[in-house]
Amino acid sequence: MTDKVLGAVKKYNMISEGDKIGVGVSGGADSVSLLHFLVQNKKVLGIESITAVHVNHRIRGEEADRDMLFTENICEKLGVPCKTVTVDVPGEAEKTGESTELCARRLRYEIFESGGFDKFATAHNLNDRMETFFFNLARGSSVSGLLSIPYVRGIYIRPLLDVTRAEIEDYLTENGLTYITDSTNNCDDYTRNKIRHNLIPQMFELNPSFHKAFLKCESSVESEHAYIKAEAEKLLNRCRNGRAYNIEKLKNSNEVLRFSAISQILRENGVKNIVREHIELVNRIILHGGSASVSGNTLKCERGTLSFGETEKIPEFSVSIDDFTDIVKTPCGSFKIISFAKKDLQNINKQDFNNLIDCDRIIGQLRFRSRNSGDRIRLNKRKITKTLKGLFNEKKIPVSKRSKFAISADDGGIIWLEGFGVSERCAVTSETERAIKFERMGDGCEK
């Protein structure tokens, strides 16, 4: 295992001298072996620091608490700092309408990205790659989906991708390491588990060296995908006209290159979780004209170009709030400020409560202002810091409408975002004496 991992780290340039590495550790075999390997090879790899991050999803009750305690103990034995975070996945999934699995993944990665690490290592291995391949194949994935899990994506690195689960278990035995097993891995309630317990073993029955055959297949797919992507980029360079794209050049191109180019166009314009249906929809309007909505973003074909809906421009502004009983006019609308005394807070409904601002927790000057690049807020109801762009993307709010959402800030940062709620820093508590909320007057922006 050691040679395979060191080879992958070097081949894909996963780690640079002086990197601060975060490691996702569940307490299972894969993550324990990864953490131990990085600790043992810290000097060889030039790692400055290693921090384990464990997320308790509150899905499995006492078993989840057991996992957290186990992870903390093994980190202590290895001399590694351990950051544990608890999130209410079932509650959040109920709010957002996501599946429990998708919600857990989203929250987990939000936590990983908030740690300020240069790189973040996850323990995906060769078996995970095979499972993801078949999972995507069953959903009708394109070539890019058949590449399953990338070795490197952004800050994320996956050193174990060439290592089988059997090799990981051998490594644990050789090094006297213990681990725990998630009980949900033993049932077939999840699609991935069905693939793991049924399909993968059958592939090894057909070919005992299936993992080697799989790697050969993945290598071929990777080469072909890289070629298609490069040619599609050349096509896009010929088609780009600012933020618009020449329809005729796209229409007359090879369909394979056009589909790849469409995928790139969607990514360039902030569309996430792109699926085949999105690409086919855009392809249809390229060939036949018209407009379409993809994940809340409007695309249209007119005068020979494909473009996204224009964002309504609202000039930069900052409007101070000095009187908490006033009506405030801003370029994105007028707002009435409603005050609440302590006695009024006993009968507030949940929606209003999530929008109340504790007046005594405001730092310096309160104001309405325009949105700035990189703006963040730690919403009280979610307890996780997110960029405004990330929040808008989650709710699939079209780019053209985002500037219409009112923002309130003080000298410490954003404390309220219209439609999302108040920041944890300024939320009301049992000690709140006076609070306010903003109520929009009328619809749309002030003209």
Backbone torsions as a table, in degrees:
resi	resn	phi	psi	omega
1	MET	NA	-41.8	-175.4
2	THR	-57.9	-46.1	-178.8
3	ASP	-63.5	-40.1	-179.7
4	LYS	-64.0	-42.7	-177.2
5	VAL	-69.4	-45.3	177.8
6	LEU	-60.9	-37.4	178.2
7	GLY	-64.2	-43.3	-179.9
8	ALA	-66.9	-41.8	179.4
9	VAL	-59.5	-43.1	-179.6
10	LYS	-70.7	-46.2	-176.3
11	LYS	-60.4	-41.2	-175.5
12	TYR	-102.8	12.3	174.6
13	ASN	49.2	50.5	-173.6
14	MET	-71.8	-34.9	-172.6
15	ILE	-127.6	134.5	176.9
16	SER	-109.0	156.9	179.2
17	GLU	-55.4	129.0	177.2
18	GLY	85.7	7.7	179.8
19	ASP	-67.3	142.0	170.3
20	LYS	-97.5	116.3	-171.0
21	ILE	-106.6	129.3	168.6
22	GLY	-97.5	146.5	-179.6
23	VAL	-130.9	124.2	175.4
24	GLY	-75.8	117.4	-176.4
25	VAL	-124.3	115.6	178.2
26	SER	-92.9	-21.9	-173.3
27	GLY	103.3	-6.4	178.2
28	GLY	-79.5	174.9	-175.0
29	ALA	-58.1	-46.4	-175.2
30	ASP	-62.3	-50.9	-174.9
31	SER	-71.7	-32.8	177.5
32	VAL	-66.0	-43.0	179.4
33	SER	-65.2	-39.7	179.2
34	LEU	-64.0	-46.5	-179.8
35	LEU	-60.7	-46.2	-179.9
36	HIS	-61.8	-44.0	-179.7
37	PHE	-59.8	-46.0	-178.0
38	LEU	-66.0	-38.2	177.8
39	VAL	-64.6	-44.6	-178.6
40	GLN	-66.0	-29.4	-175.7
41	ASN	-111.2	20.8	-175.9
42	LYS	-56.9	-47.5	-178.4
43	LYS	-70.4	-41.8	179.8
44	VAL	-58.8	-39.5	-176.7
45	LEU	-86.6	-8.5	178.7
46	GLY	75.1	26.8	-178.5
47	ILE	-78.2	132.7	178.5
48	GLU	-79.1	-45.8	-178.7
49	SER	-150.6	153.2	177.9
50	ILE	-127.8	129.6	176.8
51	THR	-128.8	126.5	175.9
52	ALA	-83.1	141.6	176.6
53	VAL	-125.0	122.1	-179.8
54	HIS	-118.2	131.2	179.9
55	VAL	-113.0	121.2	174.2
56	ASN	-94.0	111.3	-174.1
57	HIS	-83.3	-4.2	-178.7
58	ARG	57.2	37.4	179.4
59	ILE	-100.8	-33.9	-170.9
60	ARG	-114.1	22.2	172.9
61	GLY	56.2	-124.4	-176.3
62	GLU	-63.2	-32.3	179.2
63	GLU	-64.3	-38.6	178.1
64	ALA	-65.5	-39.1	176.9
65	ASP	-65.6	-36.6	176.0
66	ARG	-61.7	-44.1	179.1
67	ASP	-59.9	-42.2	-178.3
68	MET	-64.4	-44.7	179.6
69	LEU	-64.4	-41.7	178.9
70	PHE	-60.8	-44.7	-179.0
71	THR	-63.1	-43.1	178.0
72	GLU	-60.6	-40.2	-178.8
73	ASN	-68.0	-44.5	-178.1
74	ILE	-68.6	-32.8	176.8
75	CYS	-66.2	-38.4	178.5
76	GLU	-63.6	-40.1	179.2
77	LYS	-65.2	-35.9	-178.4
78	LEU	-86.8	-4.5	-179.9
79	GLY	71.3	34.5	-177.7
80	VAL	-113.7	131.1	174.5
81	PRO	-60.1	140.7	-178.6
82	CYS	-125.0	121.0	176.6
83	LYS	-101.7	116.5	178.4
84	THR	-108.8	135.5	-179.3
85	VAL	-130.8	132.7	177.7
86	THR	-107.9	128.8	178.4
87	VAL	-129.8	146.3	-179.1
88	ASP	-91.4	82.6	-177.9
89	VAL	-62.7	-47.8	179.7
90	PRO	-57.2	-42.0	-180.0
91	GLY	-66.6	-41.8	179.8
92	GLU	-67.8	-40.1	179.6
93	ALA	-63.0	-35.8	178.0
94	GLU	-65.7	-36.7	179.7
95	LYS	-70.1	-42.9	-171.8
96	THR	-90.8	-18.0	-177.9
97	GLY	83.4	5.2	177.9
98	GLU	-75.7	161.9	169.7
99	SER	-71.3	156.8	179.8
100	THR	-58.8	-40.1	-177.5
101	GLU	-64.1	-47.4	-178.9
102	LEU	-68.0	-39.2	179.7
103	CYS	-64.1	-43.7	179.3
104	ALA	-60.9	-42.1	-179.8
105	ARG	-64.4	-44.8	-178.7
106	ARG	-61.4	-48.7	-178.7
107	LEU	-64.7	-38.0	179.8
108	ARG	-61.5	-46.2	-178.4
109	TYR	-71.7	-29.9	174.2
110	GLU	-62.1	-41.1	178.7
111	ILE	-66.8	-43.5	179.3
112	PHE	-57.6	-41.3	-173.9
113	GLU	-79.7	-11.0	-177.9
114	SER	-90.8	0.2	-173.7
115	GLY	-87.0	-6.6	178.7
116	GLY	73.3	26.3	-179.4
117	PHE	-83.4	150.7	173.5
118	ASP	-71.6	-41.2	177.9
119	LYS	-137.6	152.8	176.7
120	PHE	-129.6	120.5	-175.7
121	ALA	-96.3	130.3	173.4
122	THR	-116.0	156.6	-168.5
123	ALA	-96.7	29.6	176.5
124	HIS	-62.6	136.8	-177.9
125	ASN	-123.0	-173.9	-176.0
126	LEU	-62.0	-38.0	177.3
127	ASN	-62.6	-38.7	176.3
128	ASP	-61.7	-39.7	178.3
129	ARG	-61.3	-44.2	-179.8
130	MET	-64.1	-42.9	178.9
131	GLU	-61.9	-43.5	-179.8
132	THR	-65.4	-38.0	177.2
133	PHE	-56.4	-51.0	-177.7
134	PHE	-71.2	-33.6	177.0
135	PHE	-61.2	-47.7	179.8
136	ASN	-69.1	-37.0	178.2
137	LEU	-60.4	-41.9	-179.6
138	ALA	-65.3	-23.3	179.9
139	ARG	-93.8	4.4	178.8
140	GLY	76.8	38.7	-175.3
141	SER	-67.4	158.3	172.3
142	SER	-80.9	-177.4	-179.4
143	VAL	-57.9	-40.3	-177.8
144	SER	-62.0	-35.0	178.6
145	GLY	-70.2	-29.5	179.6
146	LEU	-74.1	-11.3	173.2
147	LEU	-73.3	-6.7	178.0
148	SER	54.9	-105.8	-171.4
149	ILE	-110.0	123.3	179.8
150	PRO	-75.3	149.8	177.2
151	TYR	-65.7	-39.4	-179.2
152	VAL	-135.8	133.4	174.1
153	ARG	-148.9	108.9	-176.2
154	GLY	63.6	-127.6	179.5
155	ILE	-83.6	-8.6	-173.2
156	TYR	-84.5	131.9	175.8
157	ILE	-124.9	148.4	-176.5
158	ARG	-132.9	81.9	-174.3
159	PRO	-65.5	-19.9	-173.5
160	LEU	-95.2	10.2	-171.1
161	LEU	-65.2	-19.0	177.9
162	ASP	-98.3	4.6	-173.7
163	VAL	-106.2	131.7	178.4
164	THR	-79.3	162.4	178.7
165	ARG	-64.1	-34.0	178.1
166	ALA	-64.3	-40.2	178.3
167	GLU	-66.5	-34.7	176.8
168	ILE	-64.9	-43.3	179.5
169	GLU	-64.5	-37.0	176.4
170	ASP	-63.7	-40.9	179.6
171	TYR	-62.3	-41.9	179.6
172	LEU	-63.5	-42.2	179.8
173	THR	-65.2	-45.1	-179.0
174	GLU	-61.1	-32.0	-176.2
175	ASN	-102.2	8.0	176.7
176	GLY	62.5	36.8	-177.0
177	LEU	-98.9	139.4	176.0
178	THR	-104.1	160.6	179.4
179	TYR	-153.5	171.2	179.5
180	ILE	-119.3	161.3	-178.3
181	THR	-118.7	128.8	176.1
182	ASP	-71.3	122.5	-176.8
183	SER	-61.1	-26.8	-179.3
184	THR	-69.5	-15.5	177.9
185	ASN	-74.4	-13.7	-175.0
186	ASN	-94.6	-4.5	-179.7
187	CYS	-112.3	166.7	-178.4
188	ASP	-104.4	28.6	-179.6
189	ASP	-71.5	-24.0	-178.6
190	TYR	-106.7	144.1	-178.7
191	THR	-55.2	-43.7	-178.1
192	ARG	-61.5	-36.2	178.7
193	ASN	-67.3	-35.6	177.4
194	LYS	-62.7	-41.2	178.0
195	ILE	-65.2	-43.1	-177.1
196	ARG	-64.4	-43.8	-172.6
197	HIS	-87.7	-21.8	-173.6
198	ASN	-117.8	-55.2	-173.5
199	LEU	-71.6	-49.4	-176.7
200	ILE	-59.3	-47.4	177.6
201	PRO	-57.6	-35.1	178.2
202	GLN	-67.2	-35.2	178.0
203	MET	-65.6	-37.0	177.7
204	PHE	-72.6	-25.6	173.6
205	GLU	-68.0	-38.3	178.0
206	LEU	-69.4	-36.9	-178.6
207	ASN	-147.3	105.2	-179.7
208	PRO	-57.7	-20.2	177.1
209	SER	-105.3	34.4	-175.9
210	PHE	-57.9	-35.0	-178.4
211	HIS	-62.2	-34.6	177.9
212	LYS	-71.7	-40.8	177.7
213	ALA	-63.7	-38.8	179.4
214	PHE	-62.5	-44.3	179.8
215	LEU	-62.4	-37.7	176.5
216	LYS	-63.3	-43.5	178.8
217	CYS	-62.0	-46.7	-179.4
218	GLU	-61.8	-37.8	179.5
219	SER	-63.3	-41.2	178.4
220	SER	-66.4	-44.8	179.7
221	VAL	-62.1	-40.1	-179.7
222	GLU	-62.2	-43.4	-179.9
223	SER	-64.6	-45.2	-178.8
224	GLU	-66.3	-39.6	179.3
225	HIS	-65.5	-40.4	179.2
226	ALA	-61.6	-40.0	179.2
227	TYR	-66.0	-47.6	-179.6
228	ILE	-60.8	-43.0	-178.9
229	LYS	-62.7	-41.3	179.8
230	ALA	-65.7	-41.9	179.2
231	GLU	-68.3	-36.6	178.1
232	ALA	-66.5	-35.3	177.5
233	GLU	-65.3	-39.3	176.0
234	LYS	-62.0	-41.7	178.3
235	LEU	-61.3	-45.2	-179.9
236	LEU	-62.7	-38.7	179.4
237	ASN	-62.4	-31.0	177.8
238	ARG	-79.0	-22.4	-173.8
239	CYS	-96.3	-22.1	-172.9
240	ARG	-67.6	138.3	172.5
241	ASN	-141.3	84.7	-171.8
242	GLY	69.5	-123.0	177.3
243	ARG	-98.6	9.9	178.2
244	ALA	-110.9	168.2	-175.5
245	TYR	-136.2	138.6	-178.0
246	ASN	-69.7	119.1	-175.2
247	ILE	-69.3	-43.0	-175.9
248	GLU	-61.0	-42.3	179.6
249	LYS	-66.9	-35.7	175.8
250	LEU	-69.3	-43.2	-176.9
251	LYS	-63.1	-36.5	-175.9
252	ASN	-88.6	3.4	-179.3
253	SER	-87.2	165.3	175.1
254	ASN	-60.3	139.1	-174.7
255	GLU	-60.2	-38.8	-179.7
256	VAL	-62.1	-44.7	179.1
257	LEU	-67.8	-37.6	-178.9
258	ARG	-64.7	-42.7	179.2
259	PHE	-63.4	-41.5	177.9
260	SER	-65.0	-39.8	178.3
261	ALA	-65.1	-39.5	178.6
262	ILE	-62.4	-42.5	177.7
263	SER	-58.8	-41.8	178.7
264	GLN	-67.4	-39.0	178.0
265	ILE	-59.6	-45.1	-179.9
266	LEU	-62.9	-42.1	178.8
267	ARG	-64.7	-41.8	-179.7
268	GLU	-60.2	-26.7	-176.9
269	ASN	-105.1	22.2	169.1
270	GLY	84.0	10.2	178.7
271	VAL	-80.6	128.6	178.9
272	LYS	-111.4	167.0	179.0
273	ASN	52.9	50.6	-178.5
274	ILE	-70.6	130.9	177.9
275	VAL	-121.7	169.0	-175.9
276	ARG	-55.8	-38.3	-178.1
277	GLU	-62.0	-36.0	177.2
278	HIS	-61.8	-46.3	-177.1
279	ILE	-65.2	-43.1	-179.8
280	GLU	-65.2	-35.0	178.7
281	LEU	-64.7	-45.6	179.4
282	VAL	-67.2	-38.5	177.8
283	ASN	-59.6	-38.0	-178.9
284	ARG	-64.0	-41.3	-178.7
285	ILE	-76.9	-23.4	173.5
286	ILE	-66.2	-43.0	-176.9
287	LEU	-78.2	-33.3	-171.1
288	HIS	-122.8	-2.5	179.0
289	GLY	84.9	178.3	178.5
290	GLY	102.4	-160.0	-179.1
291	SER	-139.7	165.1	-179.2
292	ALA	-155.5	158.8	176.4
293	SER	-114.5	125.8	179.7
294	VAL	-123.7	112.9	-179.7
295	SER	50.8	42.6	176.9
296	GLY	84.4	-0.2	179.0
297	ASN	-106.1	131.0	-178.2
298	THR	-92.7	127.3	173.9
299	LEU	-114.3	145.8	179.8
300	LYS	-144.4	149.7	175.8
301	CYS	-112.4	117.4	176.3
302	GLU	-155.3	148.0	-179.5
303	ARG	49.8	39.6	173.1
304	GLY	78.5	10.1	-179.7
305	THR	-131.8	151.1	173.0
306	LEU	-102.0	127.5	-178.3
307	SER	-145.9	159.9	173.9
308	PHE	-88.3	154.1	179.7
309	GLY	-54.6	138.6	-178.2
310	GLU	-68.2	136.3	175.2
311	THR	-76.7	129.0	178.1
312	GLU	-68.6	123.4	-175.5
313	LYS	-82.0	122.9	171.7
314	ILE	-116.6	123.8	-175.9
315	PRO	-61.9	155.5	176.3
316	GLU	-62.2	140.3	-178.4
317	PHE	-152.8	162.1	172.7
318	SER	-149.9	116.0	-177.3
319	VAL	-116.9	114.6	-178.0
320	SER	-70.5	146.7	177.1
321	ILE	-115.9	108.1	-177.0
322	ASP	-108.0	-27.6	-177.0
323	ASP	-115.3	117.9	-176.1
324	PHE	-80.3	12.5	173.9
325	THR	-123.8	17.3	-171.5
326	ASP	-94.8	170.6	167.5
327	ILE	-107.8	126.8	-175.4
328	VAL	-110.6	128.7	177.2
329	LYS	-101.5	131.5	178.5
330	THR	-133.2	165.1	176.7
331	PRO	-61.5	-17.7	179.5
332	CYS	-106.7	14.4	175.3
333	GLY	135.8	168.7	177.8
334	SER	-105.5	141.7	-175.2
335	PHE	-132.3	134.0	174.4
336	LYS	-91.5	135.4	178.7
337	ILE	-99.4	121.8	-178.4
338	ILE	-110.0	127.9	-177.7
339	SER	-99.1	149.2	178.1
340	PHE	-131.9	130.9	172.1
341	ALA	-85.2	170.6	-177.0
342	LYS	-56.3	-40.8	-178.0
343	LYS	-67.0	-23.8	-178.7
344	ASP	-76.5	-16.7	-172.4
345	LEU	-80.2	-6.3	-177.2
346	GLN	-73.7	-26.9	-173.7
347	ASN	-119.1	34.3	179.9
348	ILE	-87.5	133.9	177.8
349	ASN	-74.0	165.8	-171.6
350	LYS	-60.4	-41.7	-178.2
351	GLN	-63.7	-45.3	178.3
352	ASP	-65.1	-39.9	-178.6
353	PHE	-59.5	-38.0	180.0
354	ASN	-71.4	-8.4	-179.1
355	ASN	-115.0	4.0	-179.4
356	LEU	-80.6	139.2	179.2
357	ILE	-113.3	126.3	176.7
358	ASP	-75.1	114.8	-175.1
359	CYS	-60.9	-33.6	-176.8
360	ASP	-75.7	-10.1	-178.9
361	ARG	-101.8	1.8	176.9
362	ILE	-73.6	134.9	-179.8
363	ILE	-102.2	115.6	176.4
364	GLY	68.3	-134.0	-173.8
365	GLN	-87.5	127.6	173.7
366	LEU	-88.2	140.1	-177.0
367	ARG	-155.9	158.1	162.1
368	PHE	-93.1	139.9	177.9
369	ARG	-148.6	168.4	178.2
370	SER	-78.2	162.4	-178.4
371	ARG	-77.3	138.2	176.8
372	ASN	-112.4	152.9	177.5
373	SER	-59.7	133.0	178.3
374	GLY	85.1	1.6	178.5
375	ASP	-54.8	138.2	-179.8
376	ARG	-132.4	158.3	174.1
377	ILE	-149.1	141.1	174.0
378	ARG	-102.0	93.8	-175.9
379	LEU	-64.4	136.7	-177.6
380	ASN	-62.3	-36.2	-175.2
381	LYS	-79.7	-8.8	-179.1
382	ARG	-117.8	-23.7	176.6
383	LYS	62.4	24.1	177.8
384	ILE	-133.8	134.5	179.0
385	THR	-78.0	129.4	179.4
386	LYS	-135.0	151.7	171.4
387	THR	-73.4	154.1	176.8
388	LEU	-62.3	-38.1	178.6
389	LYS	-59.1	-42.1	179.2
390	GLY	-64.0	-40.5	178.6
391	LEU	-65.2	-42.9	179.1
392	PHE	-64.1	-39.7	179.1
393	ASN	-63.2	-41.1	179.4
394	GLU	-58.9	-42.4	-177.9
395	LYS	-86.1	2.6	179.0
396	LYS	55.6	42.9	178.1
397	ILE	-82.4	124.1	-177.8
398	PRO	-56.5	143.6	179.0
399	VAL	-55.6	-35.6	-176.5
400	SER	-66.1	-16.8	-176.5
401	LYS	-108.1	-4.8	-171.2
402	ARG	-68.8	-32.0	-178.4
403	SER	-71.2	-11.1	-180.0
404	LYS	-82.1	-11.4	-179.5
405	PHE	-80.4	124.0	-177.2
406	ALA	-72.4	144.4	178.1
407	ILE	-125.3	133.1	172.6
408	SER	-115.9	136.5	-178.1
409	ALA	-140.5	160.0	170.6
410	ASP	-123.7	-164.6	-177.6
411	ASP	-72.1	-8.3	178.8
412	GLY	-100.0	-3.9	179.5
413	GLY	126.7	-169.6	-177.9
414	ILE	-70.3	132.8	179.4
415	ILE	-119.3	-10.1	178.8
416	TRP	-156.9	136.0	176.0
417	LEU	-126.5	120.6	-177.8
418	GLU	-54.1	131.8	178.5
419	GLY	85.5	-10.0	-178.0
420	PHE	-120.3	-35.1	175.7
421	GLY	122.0	-168.5	-173.7
422	VAL	-95.8	156.0	177.2
423	SER	-74.5	154.8	178.8
424	GLU	-60.3	-35.0	-176.4
425	ARG	-62.9	-33.8	-175.9
426	CYS	-112.5	14.0	179.1
427	ALA	-71.2	153.3	179.8
428	VAL	-73.2	151.0	177.2
429	THR	-131.4	-176.3	178.3
430	SER	-65.9	-16.4	-178.6
431	GLU	-97.7	0.4	-178.5
432	THR	-63.6	130.9	177.7
433	GLU	-98.1	-35.4	-179.3
434	ARG	-147.4	138.3	-179.3
435	ALA	-136.2	161.7	176.2
436	ILE	-135.3	159.8	169.5
437	LYS	-140.2	157.7	179.5
438	PHE	-103.8	133.7	179.3
439	GLU	-124.3	118.5	-178.5
440	ARG	-65.0	139.7	177.3
441	MET	-106.4	113.6	-178.2
442	GLY	79.6	-172.6	-177.0
443	ASP	-114.2	155.9	171.8
444	GLY	71.4	-166.8	-175.9
445	CYS	-95.9	153.1	173.1
446	GLU	-70.1	136.4	-178.9
447	LYS	-99.9	NA	NA
